[in-house]
Amino acid sequence: MKFISPILFAFLLIITSCDEDIEDLPTSVTIKILSIDLPSRTVSLVSTQPTSGIKGEWSIVSQNQIAGTFSDISDPLANFVGDVFESYTIRWTLSNGKDEMFSEQEFIIGDGYTIKELLDAAVSLCELVEYFPLPDLVNYGFAASDLQNCGVDLPELVQAGVHAEELLAMGFSPYELYQNGASLNEIIVAHRPHYITLLDAGVPVIELSEAGILVGEFNSYGKTDRELEAAGMIGSLADIDGNFYRWVKIGKQTWMSENLKTTKYASGEALNVGDYADAPHDFGKMYSIYGTLHGDVSATNPSGVQGVCPANWHVPSIAEWLELRNVLGTESALKIKSEEGGYWEVWSNDTKGNNLSGLSVLPAGVGSHRFINIGLGPIENYVVGQQALFWAADPLEKYGDRQVAAGMRFDFNFYDFFAQVGFDDRYFTCVRCVKNK
């Protein structure tokens, strides 16, 4: 039988006694955020309370540029002070001297708050710029100049949706805005003569045209018809009958600038004799709605209704006419009416068109069979010299025992033109076509 020496026995007794004195760690460790005080950037924390024989300690696992601090690294109810919009990961560790366990919490001070709440908490705009998408700040109403003072440059301001008018007021030139992606349309709407500055700086004619500058304005600048034709602003086309027409680009649309005068569809099929007639003087021809649409209708933009138009061209819908009016802006009818009207010379002494658009709308009036109640009589023309009317591709509507169609109407004493639904299908009007895109 072997005996343990007294010294070894005492050592083993001490070891056993120490193991019995070690406290067990809890089954889990938690961290909760009680509150966040934005003005002081203080986060109030609560974590698992250490029991007797166990120690707790706070530490920072990761942080961005601005360091944070704890009010007491051993207090489970400590406060943490950091900076707004900084990302922090903190840890609460419990240890019994032999083992340890911990929990981590990640947070961003200010995350989830609205812009207004942050402003009320004295968060500065420059701090907001570091965290919020710029479009959100622009939409909230912050001035572009204030954003610029916080380090936001011109390309970022443009990308964020700051209107060109505001940027121009800050001293940026029209060409600077153009170079940084600002809308040419916005630049021109802010001050139309800016198109001259942009032309001088080398902005292509076709881009300015799509932004709303009209062929007459380019003429005033000094651009010749040859230059405008080379730039894709004007040109000519032929129909299946061999008639030639001028066309003009207005905005993103390309319009015939003369009234249609064909007697055949692009397929070669002849129109019915009762579906067209000569317009007065040299104003082309007039067509019935049925001859115009040839069995197809559409209210979309573009309509896609070829109808009586040449190949690769179509009858415009009301939506397309309204797009044209939107590009022309104020006094749209004056910009579209011809300065001359053939036999009539002008529309009216007090509303003479300037034809800046180049569309050259003529006062052909409207045609109708005189004896509409007893059969088809000869076409007679009304309101010649006072109105121009054009069919649209929109669906017809039933009205009593008749079908009524949509169209656009220009009056001699109106400065703008407007859509009109209610043209009796017995009338004849002129047709203008739009090029397919």
Sequence and secondary structure as in RCSB ss.txt:
>XXXX:A:sequence
MKFISPILFAFLLIITSCDEDIEDLPTSVTIKILSIDLPSRTVSLVSTQPTSGIKGEWSIVSQNQIAGTFSDISD
PLANFVGDVFESYTIRWTLSNGKDEMFSEQEFIIGDGYTIKELLDAAVSLCELVEYFPLPDLVNYGFAASDLQNC
GVDLPELVQAGVHAEELLAMGFSPYELYQNGASLNEIIVAHRPHYITLLDAGVPVIELSEAGILVGEFNSYGKTD
RELEAAGMIGSLADIDGNFYRWVKIGKQTWMSENLKTTKYASGEALNVGDYADAPHDFGKMYSIYGTLHGDVSAT
NPSGVQGVCPANWHVPSIAEWLELRNVLGTESALKIKSEEGGYWEVWSNDTKGNNLSGLSVLPAGVGSHRFINIG
LGPIENYVVGQQALFWAADPLEKYGDRQVAAGMRFDFNFYDFFAQVGFDDRYFTCVRCVKNK
>XXXX:A:secstr
     HHHHHHHHHHHHHHHH     S   EEEEEEETTTTEEEEEE    TT EEEEEEEEE SS  EES TT 
TT EEE  TT EEEEEEEEE SS EEEEEEEEETTTT  HHHHHHTT  HHHHHTTS HHHHHHHT  HHHHHHT
T  HHHHHHTT  HHHHHHTT  HHHHHHTT  HHHHHHH TTHHHHHHHTT  HHHHHHTT  HHHHHHHT  H
HHHHHTTSEEEEE TT  EEEEEEETTEEEESS    SB TTS B  GGGEEE STTS EEE HHHHHTT    S
SS  B TTS TTEEB  HHHHHHHHHHH TTHHHHHB S  GGGSSS SSS    TTS  B   BEEEETTTTSS
   EEEESTTTEEEEE  S  EEETTEEEEEEEEEETT SS EEEEEEETTEEBB   EE  
